[in-house]
Amino acid sequence: MEEFVYAGDATLSRPGSNAELSAWVDYVYFRDNPAGPHSELWYHAAACRQFLKVERDTRTHVISSAELA
């Protein structure tokens, strides 16, 4: 078991219930692949089992901040 598990992009906004199908398709299937600082969600699976919002540089993997989500 991994201690921390990547849980996705923390910058996404879920479309409203009356949104067009194309908005849902974009939300579910399309992701950016940013190079540089990025907000991510991580799950602490091996201990407290809480989600964290982490600011991480995707080029260097340096974490600049982390907080409970």
N, C-alpha and C positions, 0 to 999 in steps of 0.2 A: 504494500500500500504506500502511496506517495503521501508525504505530509501536506503539501499544498497542491491543489489542482486548479488549473486555469478554467475559469467559468465564463469567459467572454469579454466582449467590448463594453466598457462602462459608459461609453458616450452615446449609445443608441437610444432612440426614443421610440417606444411602441406606438404604432398607428392607432387612431381611435377606432371604436367599434363600427363606425359608419364609413371608414376609409375605403378607397378603391382597392380592388384586388392587386393592382400593380404596386401599391404602397406596401401591401403585405408580402408580396413576392420579394421586393427589395429588402424588407426588414428581415425576412427569414433566410434568404439565400445569398445575398450579396454583402460582402464585407470589404472594407479598405484594408490595405496592408501597409500601415504607416511606417516610415523610417524616422525614428526619433522619439521624443517624449510622447507617451500615450497613456490613457486611463484604462485600467483593466480591472475585472473582478476576479478574485481568487478565493478559493474555498479551503479552509484549514481543516482538512479531512481527518488528520491523525490526532487531533487534540480537542480544541474548543468547538469545532464544527460551525464556525461562523464565517460569513462572507466578509472579505476585505476589499476596499477600493484602493488599488495600488497605482501610483504614478511610476512608470518604468520606461527607460529609454530602450527601444527595441533594437538599437544598433549595438549597445554596450551591455545591456541587461542591468544597468545601474538603477536601483530603486531610489527615487528622491523623496517619496512619502508613502505612507500607508495609514489607513483609518478604517474603522468598522463601517461596513456599508449599511 
